[in-house]
Amino acid sequence: MATIKDVAKKAGVSIGVVSRAFNNYPDISEKTRQKIFEVAKELNYTPNVVAKNLSSKKQKTIGLITSGFMNSDEKSSNNTLEVFKGIYTAVEENEYELAIYLIDSRKQKQKSYAKFCRERNIGGAILQGIRTDDPYFKELINTNIPCVLVDIRFDEERELIGSVSVDNVAAAKEITMRLLRGNHRKIAVMAGIKESYVNEVRLKGVKEAFASFGLELREEDILYGNFTERDAYEEAKKYLRRQKPTAFVCFSDLMAIGTMRAIEEAGLKIPEDVSVTGFDGIPLTEYTRPPLTTVKQNFFEIGRQAAILLQSMMEKKEVQHHVFADYKIIERESTKSIEPMG
């Protein structure tokens, strides 16, 4: 395999001149540049992308830093994979490079994202599945590296921080309103991880829906299933021993599936006795019994928009720092209206 040294020798120039030609330095004449490219083609030489980026003045590498992918189950990791595909598509279209950094969410505090970016000359980072209480998260957003957060909206407006998500408040409010209009009043919420950003904003949407009907969501009707099927099943099982709601609003499809199992084991029917809604729109929701009413997110588009926004920030273009991706309510057989109480 040919090396940069071989190209330099055959072209009659120094290694430094070859490197500068491939990195488009203006002090290399067009004639010399073309000669080097012809020799490189003849020798089948391809410059090392990482080395090229490290020596380049213009940073063309995007870092995708994602947490929890390796310890998530197959059903939930599919969402992350769709986000990956969207990011990769946008990066490829604009001839950027993508460096992926997968970490275990339980070990976040042992890793420095900013160091990862500096070592690879990364010009900007997309953060997914990252905890906001992670000290390295705070380190990265306080550096001069542009960042786009997936599913986290930063409280204060900052020039180098963007975010992409669906409008979680509006989506949670809309699906809850559908139940309230269907005369449901005993509604339980299967929330996710208490400290997570999406949990907070979806809960806000549910409470807004309740308030618009002059109602208040009781704390004892908010359960925390930690965005897992198993925990939601256990929480719903305990709750159903003491309460009989007419509906569950679940903040993920996986938690809805766990909740549905607990409902069935309690001898209740869906939707005749209890209606259930989910959030995400994973393919499995078409095949649950009954099929699940849910908020469908376009994870591919969320990833694509995140990469486009980051590239614009890296190129110092004028941008809207928060982008809402579209969502839609998919109405299926897991919900029904009930007769108003006389």
Residue, then its C-alpha position, 0 to 999 in steps of 0.5 A: m500500500a502506497t504511503i505519503k512518502d511514496v507520493a512525495k518521492k515520485a512527485g519530487v516534492s516534500i511530504g509537507v507539500v503533499s500534505r498541504a496539497f491534500n488539505n487545500y492550502p493556498d500556498i501550493s500552486e495549482k500545477t503542483r497540486q494536480k501533479i501530486f493528485e495524478v501521482a496519488k491516483e497512479l499509486n492508488y494512495t488515499p490520505n488518512v482521513v483522521a490525519k487529514n482532519l488533524s492537519s486541516k484548518k477547516q474542521k469537517t468532522i462531526g462527533l456523535i456522542t451517544s449514551g446507553f446504546m450498548n445497554s438498551d434492549e433491541k426494541s428501544s435501540n431501534n429508535t437510536l439506530e434511526v437517529f444514527k441513520g438520519i445523522y449519517t445521511a445529512v453528514e454524507e450529503n454535505e461531505y463531512e466526516l462522522a466520528i461515533y463515540l458510544i458510551d455506557s450510561r452508567k460510566q458517563k462520569q468517567k469519560s471526557y467528551a470535550k477531550f474526545c472532540r479535541e483529540r480528533n479535531i472535531g468541529g461540532a458534536i451531537l449529544q444523544g441520551i446524555r444526562t444533564d447532571d453529567p459533569y462532562f456534559k457541562e464541560l462540553i457545552n461550556t467550551n467553544i465546540p458547537c453542540v446540538l442536543v437531541d431531546i434536551r432543550f437548554d434553558e438559556e439561549r447560547e450561540l454554540i448550543g442547539s437542540v432538536s426534538v418533537d414538541n414534547v409538551a404539545a404532543a403529550k398535551e394533545i394525546t391527553m386531551r383526546l382521552l379527556r374529550g372521551n370523558h376519561r377523568k381517572i387517568a394515570v400517568m406512566a412517566g419515565i425517569k424522574e430527572s430526565y428532560v423529556n419526562e419533565v416536559r411531557l408531564k408539563g403537557v399532561k398537566e396543561a391538558f388537565a388544567s384546560f378541563g379544570l382538573e389537576l393531576r394528582e401526584e399519586d397518579i404519576l408512576y415512574g417506569n424509567f422508560t423500561e417495559r419491566d419497571a412499567y409493568e411492576e409499577a402498573k401492577k402495584y397501582l392496579r391493586r389499589q386504583k382502577p383508572t379508566a386510562f393510562v398515558c404512557f411516556s414511551d411505547l415500551m412502558a405502554i407494553g409493560t402497562m398493558r401486560a399488567i392490566e391484562e393480568a389484573g383481569l381487565k380488558i383494553p380498551e373496554d375497561v382501561s384505555v392505554t396510550g404510548f409515545d414514540g411510534i415503534p413498529l411493535t405498536e402495530y402488533t400489540r393486542p390491541p394495537l397501541t394508540t401512540v405519538k409517532q416520532n420520526f427519529f430519522e428526521i430528528g437525526r437528520q435535522a440535528a446534523i443539518l443544524l450542527q453543520s450550519m452552526m459550524e459554518k457560522k450561519e444564522v440559525q434557529h437554535h431549537v428545531f421541532a421535528d414533526y410528530k403525529i398521533i396514531e389512533r388505534e384500538s387501545t383507546k375508546s371514549i366512555e359514557p359520561m357519568g350522570 
